[in-house]
Amino acid sequence: MTATLEKLEATIAARRGGDSSASYVASLFLRGLPKIAQKLGEEATEIVIAAMMGDPVAVKAEAADLLFHLLVLLAAADVPLADVMAELERREGTSGLAEKAARPQ
């Protein structure tokens, strides 16, 4: 599973700075982080709508779109997927409530 995300992360990195008329990824990077963040927000809304409608096929498709756009945003923010995975591993075994309470205010 993680290998698929790592492969996608590498593809995104390879297309960064490419021909924006031939690559959706390159066109997102050309428009900058604010546009990428906006697109991620749109995808998040779409998966919420699909879930609320009880449509598992749409949820699957929208989840893929959300993950894709999250990886684009991570690349634009210079945050490697490995760093996110390490943070998740750090949190493993910790109650979500305890982890949230430990965050700086």
N, C-alpha and C positions, 0 to 999 in steps of 0.2 A: 504494500500500500504506500508506504513512504517512498519507495523507489519511483513510483509513478509521479509523486509530487516533486521529487528531486529532478527527475527527467524534465518535467514541465518547467521547473525553475531554471534549468540549463537552457531550455529552448527560449524562454523569455529573455534571459541574459544575452543570448546570441542574436536576438532580433532587436534588442535595444539599440537605438541609433541607426537602424536599418532604413530601408525605403518605406516611408509612411504611406505611399500609394499602393504598396504591395503587401504590407504587414499591418494587421490590426494592432499588434503589440507596439510596433514602432510609432503608429499614429497616436496611441495613448501616451507614450513617453514624450512625443513632440508637444502634446497639449499640456503636459506637466502634472505634478502631484495633485493640485486641486481638482483637476478633471478626473484623474484616476480615483481619488477619494470619492468624488461625486458618483462615479460609475459603481464603485463598491457599495455605496449606500443604496443605489437603485437596485442592485442585485440582492441586497439584504431585504429590501422591501418586497421584492418579487418572491423570495422564498417564504417570507412570512405569509403572504397572500396565498401561495400555493398550499402551505400547510393548513391555513385556516379553512381552505376549501376542501381539505381532505383528499387531495389529489397526489398520490404517491409518485406517479410518473412525472408530474410537474415538479414535485419536491426534489426528485433525483436530478432533473435537468437544471433546476435553479441552484441546487447545491454545487453542482459542477461549475456553473457560471460564477458563483460566489467564491469558491476556492480559487478558480483561475484569476479573478480580479484581485483577490487578496494577495496572491503571489506577485502580481504585477505591482501592487501597492508596496509590498515588502521590498521588492527590487528597487522601486523608485525612492524608497526611504533608506536604502542601503542596509536593510536588515535581512541577513541570510535566514532561510528556512531552518537551518540547523540551530540557530539561536532561539527560534520559537520552540522548536522541539525540545531543546535543552531546558527551556523555561517550563514547559509542560512536564518534563521528567522531574524537575525540581519540585514541582507541586504535587506529584504523584504521592498518594497516601495521606495527603493533608485534606482535612475537611474544607469544603468550599467556603463555609462560614468562617472558619479559623483563618484561612488564607486571606479572605477579604478584610477581616478585622485587623490583620497584621500589616496591611498596606498603609503607607504614609498618608496622612490626611491632606 
